[in-house]
Amino acid sequence: MKTLELKSQIPAWARDLRVNLGNVLQSEHLTEQQLWGTALAVATATRHPELLAAVDADAREHLSEEAYADALTAASLMAMNNIYYRFVHLVPEQAYGKMPARLRMQGIAQHSVPKADFELWSLAVSAVNGCGMCLGSHERTLVKEGITREAVQDAVRLASVLHAAAVTLETAAVTQVTTTS
């Protein structure tokens, strides 16, 4: 199943999401690699197997093997970093922010895609995971790398819609609400 085929499984009560799902999979501000790398990293972060399988099928058609692996690396590293840095950010004790993280993060510096693409994927996953410290860091780097605010917005819109699709599909499966219009 492909990503757009999931639209038929989204219930009528989430019809706005159907429209948004089609819209965010097109972007005049993101390259194909940026779009599908973002989608793959975010689908991984949602932990929804059906959504991940659908996005994975599309992403494999649009990404090189190296870009595919780098998108998964971004999702994996942000799964770790978002927890750690959200803790550092939210805990009032500032001493934690001065301590070394002592977490291996070589994938952030060593990947095959342009730095801006990897940072964009990391930003989108950080948006799903709710880490303000990581969001700020990745957004600043993206601006330095010449990525437009419109491209950043498109990546975050994609993250928000894929996350909502995962939540909606899971809710529909549990509540067994009809998916017909």
C-alpha beads as a LAMMPS data file, in Angstrom:
LAMMPS data file: protein, C-alpha beads

181 atoms
180 bonds

1 atom types
1 bond types

-500.0 500.0 xlo xhi
-500.0 500.0 ylo yhi
-500.0 500.0 zlo zhi

Masses

1 110.0

Atoms # bond

1 1 1 0.000 0.000 0.000
2 1 1 1.195 3.496 -0.790
3 1 1 0.810 6.636 1.286
4 1 1 -2.064 8.144 -0.719
5 1 1 -3.933 4.829 -0.557
6 1 1 -4.176 5.339 3.214
7 1 1 -6.617 8.183 2.525
8 1 1 -9.382 5.622 1.991
9 1 1 -8.816 4.305 5.519
10 1 1 -9.167 7.694 7.158
11 1 1 -12.686 7.986 8.611
12 1 1 -15.232 10.570 7.529
13 1 1 -14.852 12.408 10.844
14 1 1 -11.269 13.198 9.782
15 1 1 -12.016 14.209 6.191
16 1 1 -9.855 17.347 6.486
17 1 1 -6.935 15.013 7.117
18 1 1 -7.631 13.201 3.819
19 1 1 -7.242 16.470 1.928
20 1 1 -4.185 17.492 3.931
21 1 1 -2.498 14.137 3.337
22 1 1 -2.668 14.650 -0.410
23 1 1 -1.519 18.253 -0.144
24 1 1 1.564 17.763 2.025
25 1 1 2.983 15.089 -0.276
26 1 1 3.591 17.834 -2.814
27 1 1 5.852 20.801 -2.207
28 1 1 7.287 23.538 -4.323
29 1 1 9.774 24.332 -1.538
30 1 1 11.242 20.877 -0.873
31 1 1 13.227 18.668 -3.216
32 1 1 11.951 15.153 -3.778
33 1 1 14.699 13.835 -1.508
34 1 1 13.827 16.330 1.234
35 1 1 10.114 15.510 0.983
36 1 1 10.403 11.725 1.022
37 1 1 13.246 11.685 3.546
38 1 1 11.090 13.812 5.831
39 1 1 8.109 11.529 5.276
40 1 1 10.156 8.397 6.034
41 1 1 11.800 9.855 9.152
42 1 1 8.461 11.114 10.468
43 1 1 6.591 7.886 9.672
44 1 1 9.288 6.072 11.637
45 1 1 8.769 8.460 14.554
46 1 1 5.007 7.852 14.587
47 1 1 5.590 4.149 15.259
48 1 1 2.479 3.301 13.251
49 1 1 3.330 0.130 11.280
50 1 1 0.789 0.601 8.492
51 1 1 1.695 4.247 7.928
52 1 1 5.402 3.408 7.984
53 1 1 4.901 0.568 5.475
54 1 1 2.990 2.859 3.101
55 1 1 5.508 5.705 3.343
56 1 1 8.362 3.207 3.078
57 1 1 6.983 1.912 -0.241
58 1 1 6.877 5.438 -1.656
59 1 1 10.186 6.538 -0.149
60 1 1 12.039 3.602 -1.724
61 1 1 10.899 4.889 -5.134
62 1 1 12.157 8.426 -4.472
63 1 1 15.303 8.003 -2.357
64 1 1 18.700 6.512 -3.039
65 1 1 19.773 3.721 -0.685
66 1 1 22.068 6.195 1.080
67 1 1 19.366 8.833 1.533
68 1 1 16.927 6.157 2.718
69 1 1 19.424 4.994 5.363
70 1 1 20.190 8.585 6.377
71 1 1 16.477 9.335 6.906
72 1 1 16.244 6.318 9.204
73 1 1 19.410 7.463 10.972
74 1 1 17.838 10.885 11.576
75 1 1 14.721 9.249 13.038
76 1 1 16.792 6.979 15.252
77 1 1 19.057 9.702 16.572
78 1 1 16.173 12.077 17.228
79 1 1 14.319 9.334 19.128
80 1 1 17.247 9.416 21.531
81 1 1 18.218 13.095 21.436
82 1 1 14.683 14.450 21.717
83 1 1 14.194 12.665 25.026
84 1 1 17.542 13.711 26.421
85 1 1 17.425 17.347 25.303
86 1 1 13.771 17.772 26.201
87 1 1 14.733 16.716 29.727
88 1 1 17.628 19.204 29.755
89 1 1 15.303 21.931 28.491
90 1 1 12.367 21.248 30.821
91 1 1 14.125 20.535 34.124
92 1 1 14.715 23.749 36.068
93 1 1 18.181 22.636 37.211
94 1 1 20.539 24.221 34.675
95 1 1 23.496 22.061 35.673
96 1 1 22.255 19.283 33.348
97 1 1 22.699 21.561 30.340
98 1 1 26.347 22.070 31.244
99 1 1 27.074 18.365 31.577
100 1 1 28.308 16.405 28.550
101 1 1 25.503 14.352 27.006
102 1 1 27.812 11.366 26.524
103 1 1 25.554 10.024 23.781
104 1 1 27.066 8.794 20.533
105 1 1 25.720 10.894 17.649
106 1 1 28.179 10.333 14.804
107 1 1 25.321 9.990 12.311
108 1 1 24.540 13.690 12.661
109 1 1 27.975 14.569 11.300
110 1 1 28.564 11.581 9.016
111 1 1 25.902 11.011 6.378
112 1 1 25.750 10.944 2.602
113 1 1 23.009 13.531 2.032
114 1 1 23.505 17.296 2.160
115 1 1 23.597 18.650 5.711
116 1 1 20.417 20.659 5.100
117 1 1 18.443 17.526 4.175
118 1 1 19.543 15.655 7.297
119 1 1 18.797 18.690 9.466
120 1 1 15.338 19.021 7.887
121 1 1 14.540 15.399 8.698
122 1 1 15.824 15.862 12.237
123 1 1 13.697 18.991 12.655
124 1 1 10.534 17.227 11.483
125 1 1 11.074 14.290 13.850
126 1 1 11.822 16.725 16.679
127 1 1 8.484 18.421 15.963
128 1 1 6.679 15.078 16.334
129 1 1 8.602 14.301 19.512
130 1 1 8.076 17.771 20.975
131 1 1 11.646 18.766 21.747
132 1 1 11.879 22.554 21.719
133 1 1 15.626 22.603 22.262
134 1 1 16.208 20.354 19.225
135 1 1 13.685 22.289 17.137
136 1 1 15.519 25.528 17.813
137 1 1 18.923 24.033 17.086
138 1 1 17.887 22.389 13.800
139 1 1 15.933 25.434 12.612
140 1 1 18.937 27.709 13.194
141 1 1 21.169 25.318 11.268
142 1 1 18.670 25.133 8.399
143 1 1 18.575 28.911 8.099
144 1 1 22.413 28.970 8.034
145 1 1 22.317 26.296 5.327
146 1 1 20.051 28.503 3.192
147 1 1 16.805 26.588 3.627
148 1 1 13.805 28.898 3.351
149 1 1 11.180 29.318 6.031
150 1 1 8.652 28.003 3.510
151 1 1 10.628 24.770 3.176
152 1 1 10.871 24.450 6.958
153 1 1 7.129 25.039 7.215
154 1 1 6.422 22.410 4.537
155 1 1 8.509 19.849 6.430
156 1 1 6.715 20.587 9.708
157 1 1 3.312 20.543 7.975
158 1 1 4.207 17.119 6.568
159 1 1 5.211 15.966 10.050
160 1 1 1.974 17.240 11.576
161 1 1 -0.240 15.571 8.974
162 1 1 1.572 12.219 9.075
163 1 1 1.423 12.257 12.870
164 1 1 -2.303 13.052 12.728
165 1 1 -2.811 10.254 10.190
166 1 1 -1.126 7.768 12.542
167 1 1 -3.260 8.898 15.483
168 1 1 -6.438 8.847 13.388
169 1 1 -5.794 5.411 11.882
170 1 1 -5.052 3.980 15.304
171 1 1 -8.155 5.597 16.798
172 1 1 -10.343 4.323 13.949
173 1 1 -9.014 0.788 14.397
174 1 1 -9.637 0.788 18.142
175 1 1 -13.030 2.487 18.064
176 1 1 -14.046 0.681 14.870
177 1 1 -15.593 3.839 13.465
178 1 1 -16.606 3.482 9.841
179 1 1 -14.215 4.839 7.221
180 1 1 -16.837 5.678 4.600
181 1 1 -17.563 9.271 3.625

Bonds

1 1 1 2
2 1 2 3
3 1 3 4
4 1 4 5
5 1 5 6
6 1 6 7
7 1 7 8
8 1 8 9
9 1 9 10
10 1 10 11
11 1 11 12
12 1 12 13
13 1 13 14
14 1 14 15
15 1 15 16
16 1 16 17
17 1 17 18
18 1 18 19
19 1 19 20
20 1 20 21
21 1 21 22
22 1 22 23
23 1 23 24
24 1 24 25
25 1 25 26
26 1 26 27
27 1 27 28
28 1 28 29
29 1 29 30
30 1 30 31
31 1 31 32
32 1 32 33
33 1 33 34
34 1 34 35
35 1 35 36
36 1 36 37
37 1 37 38
38 1 38 39
39 1 39 40
40 1 40 41
41 1 41 42
42 1 42 43
43 1 43 44
44 1 44 45
45 1 45 46
46 1 46 47
47 1 47 48
48 1 48 49
49 1 49 50
50 1 50 51
51 1 51 52
52 1 52 53
53 1 53 54
54 1 54 55
55 1 55 56
56 1 56 57
57 1 57 58
58 1 58 59
59 1 59 60
60 1 60 61
61 1 61 62
62 1 62 63
63 1 63 64
64 1 64 65
65 1 65 66
66 1 66 67
67 1 67 68
68 1 68 69
69 1 69 70
70 1 70 71
71 1 71 72
72 1 72 73
73 1 73 74
74 1 74 75
75 1 75 76
76 1 76 77
77 1 77 78
78 1 78 79
79 1 79 80
80 1 80 81
81 1 81 82
82 1 82 83
83 1 83 84
84 1 84 85
85 1 85 86
86 1 86 87
87 1 87 88
88 1 88 89
89 1 89 90
90 1 90 91
91 1 91 92
92 1 92 93
93 1 93 94
94 1 94 95
95 1 95 96
96 1 96 97
97 1 97 98
98 1 98 99
99 1 99 100
100 1 100 101
101 1 101 102
102 1 102 103
103 1 103 104
104 1 104 105
105 1 105 106
106 1 106 107
107 1 107 108
108 1 108 109
109 1 109 110
110 1 110 111
111 1 111 112
112 1 112 113
113 1 113 114
114 1 114 115
115 1 115 116
116 1 116 117
117 1 117 118
118 1 118 119
119 1 119 120
120 1 120 121
121 1 121 122
122 1 122 123
123 1 123 124
124 1 124 125
125 1 125 126
126 1 126 127
127 1 127 128
128 1 128 129
129 1 129 130
130 1 130 131
131 1 131 132
132 1 132 133
133 1 133 134
134 1 134 135
135 1 135 136
136 1 136 137
137 1 137 138
138 1 138 139
139 1 139 140
140 1 140 141
141 1 141 142
142 1 142 143
143 1 143 144
144 1 144 145
145 1 145 146
146 1 146 147
147 1 147 148
148 1 148 149
149 1 149 150
150 1 150 151
151 1 151 152
152 1 152 153
153 1 153 154
154 1 154 155
155 1 155 156
156 1 156 157
157 1 157 158
158 1 158 159
159 1 159 160
160 1 160 161
161 1 161 162
162 1 162 163
163 1 163 164
164 1 164 165
165 1 165 166
166 1 166 167
167 1 167 168
168 1 168 169
169 1 169 170
170 1 170 171
171 1 171 172
172 1 172 173
173 1 173 174
174 1 174 175
175 1 175 176
176 1 176 177
177 1 177 178
178 1 178 179
179 1 179 180
180 1 180 181
